[in-house]
Amino acid sequence: MLSKFAYYKPESLEEALSYLEKNPRTRILAGGTDIMLLLRRNVEICEHLLNIKGIPEANTMSYTPNEGLFIGAAITVNEICEDVGIRKRYPSLSGAADNLASYQIRNRATVVGNICNASPGADLAAPLLVYDAKVHIASTEGNRIVEINEFFAGVKKTVLKENEIVTGVFIPDVELGDNSVYLRKSRIKGHDLCNVGLALRLTPEKRLLMAIAAVSTTPLRLTELEKSVEGKEITPELADWIVEEIKKYMNPRPNSVRSSAEYRYHIAGVLIKRGLKKLLEKEAN
Ligand SMILES: Cc1cc2nc3c(=O)[nH]c(=O)nc-3n(C[C@H](O)[C@H](O)[C@H](O)COP(=O)(O)OP(=O)(O)OC[C@H]3O[C@@H](n4cnc5c(N)ncnc54)[C@H](O)[C@@H]3O)c2cc1C
């Protein structure tokens, strides 16, 4: 049974922030597709629930050429799927959004909720990592911006403080010729988190950027691996090398309900090969 809590839906960011400041034991509600499950099962208990969907800034999504894309905290995953500009500029983000749960869940689930929930297997984390997204955070003390690579602090943990709200996520603009893909593997039945989620991005300067989810305590940007392939042509031999090398960065749970660690190691390799092939095919067209 759902335990009792106070519910508040402010109409401005200022109201929301001062409510958070006055009521430390507050949880934030966006789409509710993660948090309501936890509250209903009493896995988490809160005294106050703050719905951010009435905040005007949270409902904005805007693209500025040469600057980038701002996705407000109330923007749903389906809004990402439906945006043709995002599909053209940030294809791996659209790809990950398409693959997140079901249409009904995507209608409520938000992009920001996906990263704030900080599941190691969050689908949208990997594409946001390869695009160097910036997390915009507000509190009564002021605003701050955190690089997405520094946002995740562990399983279901972020660097957010109790009095902070994420107002949105900003993705820098890409140059013409920039391309990316998202591949994931999940259990066959039903809508579920991935066993491995992989985002690969190839910049016009031929820099290969990589991020992977569900293989460690947090989604990972593979910066060291990126450096070691810098300047190298993508060939089947290089793909084989990355398949072996990527294992050094993975630290999957030995056994989870979704899969064994061995399976995740194997699938990561399969997705790397498929992803690189897809990127090259896209480049050729
Ligand atoms: C059946 C089912 C299938 C699913 N499948 C997938 C899947 O395939 N892939 C996947 O990645 N996820 C999946 N999920 C998880 C979930 O749908 C996503 O993580 C979703 O994006 C969460 O967004 P939300 O708006 O519903 O978040 P909420 O549940 O509202 O919030 C999630 C967490 O983030 C915090 N939060 C939300 N917004 C903010 C904010 N602005 N500032 C600070 N904290 C905030 C909340 O307090 C809470 O702790 C699934 C869930 C269900 C129920």
The ligand as an SDF file (V2000), in Angstrom:
LIG
                    3D

 53 58  0  0  0  0  0  0  0  0999 V2000
    7.6840   -1.2770  -17.3680 C   0  0  0  0  0  0  0  0  0  0  0  0
    8.8680   -0.3620  -17.3250 C   0  0  0  0  0  0  0  0  0  0  0  0
    9.8320   -0.5000  -18.3040 C   0  0  0  0  0  0  0  0  0  0  0  0
   10.9510    0.3250  -18.2920 C   0  0  0  0  0  0  0  0  0  0  0  0
   11.8920    0.1610  -19.2750 N   0  0  0  0  0  0  0  0  0  0  0  0
   12.9540    0.9690  -19.3000 C   0  0  0  0  0  0  0  0  0  0  0  0
   13.9190    0.8320  -20.3430 C   0  0  0  0  0  0  0  0  0  0  0  0
   13.7840    0.0170  -21.2590 O   0  0  0  0  0  0  0  0  0  0  0  0
   15.0070    1.6460  -20.3080 N   0  0  0  0  0  0  0  0  0  0  0  0
   15.1920    2.5870  -19.3340 C   0  0  0  0  0  0  0  0  0  0  0  0
   16.2010    3.2830  -19.3560 O   0  0  0  0  0  0  0  0  0  0  0  0
   14.2820    2.7400  -18.3440 N   0  0  0  0  0  0  0  0  0  0  0  0
   13.1800    1.9760  -18.3100 C   0  0  0  0  0  0  0  0  0  0  0  0
   12.2500    2.1250  -17.3040 N   0  0  0  0  0  0  0  0  0  0  0  0
   12.4930    3.1190  -16.2610 C   0  0  0  0  0  0  0  0  0  0  0  0
   11.8290    4.5000  -16.4540 C   0  0  0  0  0  0  0  0  0  0  0  0
   10.7050    4.4520  -17.2950 O   0  0  0  0  0  0  0  0  0  0  0  0
   12.8310    5.5620  -16.9630 C   0  0  0  0  0  0  0  0  0  0  0  0
   13.9590    5.6020  -16.1360 O   0  0  0  0  0  0  0  0  0  0  0  0
   12.1850    6.9470  -17.0680 C   0  0  0  0  0  0  0  0  0  0  0  0
   12.9020    7.7230  -17.9950 O   0  0  0  0  0  0  0  0  0  0  0  0
   12.1260    7.7020  -15.7460 C   0  0  0  0  0  0  0  0  0  0  0  0
   11.5520    8.9790  -15.9810 O   0  0  0  0  0  0  0  0  0  0  0  0
   10.3420    9.5180  -15.0880 P   0  0  0  0  0  0  0  0  0  0  0  0
   10.0590   10.8840  -15.5880 O   0  0  0  0  0  0  0  0  0  0  0  0
    9.2160    8.5750  -15.0710 O   0  0  0  0  0  0  0  0  0  0  0  0
   11.0600    9.5820  -13.6600 O   0  0  0  0  0  0  0  0  0  0  0  0
   10.4220    9.5740  -12.2030 P   0  0  0  0  0  0  0  0  0  0  0  0
    9.9690    8.2210  -11.8350 O   0  0  0  0  0  0  0  0  0  0  0  0
    9.4550   10.6960  -12.0500 O   0  0  0  0  0  0  0  0  0  0  0  0
   11.7540    9.9470  -11.3910 O   0  0  0  0  0  0  0  0  0  0  0  0
   12.8590    9.0570  -11.3820 C   0  0  0  0  0  0  0  0  0  0  0  0
   13.8740    9.5330  -10.3240 C   0  0  0  0  0  0  0  0  0  0  0  0
   14.4620   10.7730  -10.7260 O   0  0  0  0  0  0  0  0  0  0  0  0
   14.1810   11.8130   -9.7870 C   0  0  0  0  0  0  0  0  0  0  0  0
   13.8880   12.9990  -10.5890 N   0  0  0  0  0  0  0  0  0  0  0  0
   13.0320   13.0740  -11.6510 C   0  0  0  0  0  0  0  0  0  0  0  0
   13.0830   14.2930  -12.2030 N   0  0  0  0  0  0  0  0  0  0  0  0
   13.9910   15.0080  -11.4820 C   0  0  0  0  0  0  0  0  0  0  0  0
   14.4780   16.3420  -11.5610 C   0  0  0  0  0  0  0  0  0  0  0  0
   14.0440   17.1950  -12.5100 N   0  0  0  0  0  0  0  0  0  0  0  0
   15.4170   16.7660  -10.6720 N   0  0  0  0  0  0  0  0  0  0  0  0
   15.8610   15.8970   -9.7180 C   0  0  0  0  0  0  0  0  0  0  0  0
   15.4400   14.6240   -9.5750 N   0  0  0  0  0  0  0  0  0  0  0  0
   14.5080   14.1900  -10.4480 C   0  0  0  0  0  0  0  0  0  0  0  0
   12.9860   11.3160   -8.9820 C   0  0  0  0  0  0  0  0  0  0  0  0
   12.9400   11.8680   -7.6860 O   0  0  0  0  0  0  0  0  0  0  0  0
   13.2450    9.8090   -8.9520 C   0  0  0  0  0  0  0  0  0  0  0  0
   14.2050    9.5180   -7.9740 O   0  0  0  0  0  0  0  0  0  0  0  0
   11.1080    1.3230  -17.2830 C   0  0  0  0  0  0  0  0  0  0  0  0
   10.1060    1.4690  -16.3180 C   0  0  0  0  0  0  0  0  0  0  0  0
    9.0010    0.6480  -16.3390 C   0  0  0  0  0  0  0  0  0  0  0  0
    7.9400    0.8280  -15.2790 C   0  0  0  0  0  0  0  0  0  0  0  0
  1  2  1  0
  2  3  1  0
  2 52  2  0
  3  4  2  0
  4  5  1  0
  4 50  1  0
  5  6  2  0
  6  7  1  0
  6 13  1  0
  7  8  2  0
  7  9  1  0
  9 10  1  0
 10 11  2  0
 10 12  1  0
 12 13  2  0
 13 14  1  0
 14 15  1  0
 14 50  1  0
 15 16  1  0
 16 17  1  0
 16 18  1  0
 18 19  1  0
 18 20  1  0
 20 21  1  0
 20 22  1  0
 22 23  1  0
 23 24  1  0
 24 25  2  0
 24 26  1  0
 24 27  1  0
 27 28  1  0
 28 29  2  0
 28 30  1  0
 28 31  1  0
 31 32  1  0
 32 33  1  0
 33 34  1  0
 33 48  1  0
 34 35  1  0
 35 36  1  0
 35 46  1  0
 36 37  1  0
 36 45  1  0
 37 38  2  0
 38 39  1  0
 39 40  1  0
 39 45  2  0
 40 41  1  0
 40 42  2  0
 42 43  1  0
 43 44  2  0
 44 45  1  0
 46 47  1  0
 46 48  1  0
 48 49  1  0
 50 51  2  0
 51 52  1  0
 52 53  1  0
M  END
$$$$
